[in-house]
């Protein structure tokens, strides 16, 4: 009798474990977390994908669809679809998120746990991004998000960047500090890293006659400040923004994700 009870208990526990495993494997977020354990120091994992996104990889023909758990590396160009959101988790456990209709290219990803150093560079040609940069890597560190008219470099902070079709841009900082720089020398360096493909395929309107700025500039944008860069590369001075007026669905979702991650 006792043996029969024990057998039923064993079968019940085994069945419960099987159900749990099935749930884990069917959950894209958990699958992405499992992939994180296999991620190399030069890769990022798609930890969340709502909607659709595609990627073009150097040396490979065609465009392929992305899914949660996929790994990306330097040279990959990603386009998010309509009503879509994508989150990347990096080797240093930083998170970078991209809204719908966004196009970006991973220029460089590297992280060394032993020396706490990293080199992360992402170029965005159009769209919206949000970054929560890990503060655990205190060694030699570079974490840049660029567009055609500016480069935002950070250490450990929370911030976002919007890039419009005419290449005007906005950077808002929620925590920490961001160095935002521009000018001919700075942008020539970025363009040499990006290469021709992304600049040629990015959707842009035909511009009218404009004055091209050659002056180098750098600003430190602090918590609850923003900076705007116009389509010619001229930047405003940093100024404060209202957290209440800033709120929308994109901002609220990112703040929730920051709390969860």
Buried (B, 14 or more C-beta within 10 A) or exposed (E): EEEEEEEEEEEEEEEEEEEEEEEEEEEBBBBBBBBBEEBEEBBBBBBBBBEBBBBBBEEEEEEEEBEBBBBBBBBBBBBBBEEBBBBBBBBBBBBBBBBBBBBBBBBBBBBBEEEBBBBBBBBBBBBBBBBBBBBEBEEEBBBBBBBBBBBBBBBBBBBBBBBBBBBBBBBBBBBBBBBBBBBEEBBEEBBEBBBEEBBEEBEBEEEEEEEEBEEEBEBEBBBBBBBBBBBBBBBEEBEEBEEEEBEEEBBEBBBEBBEEB
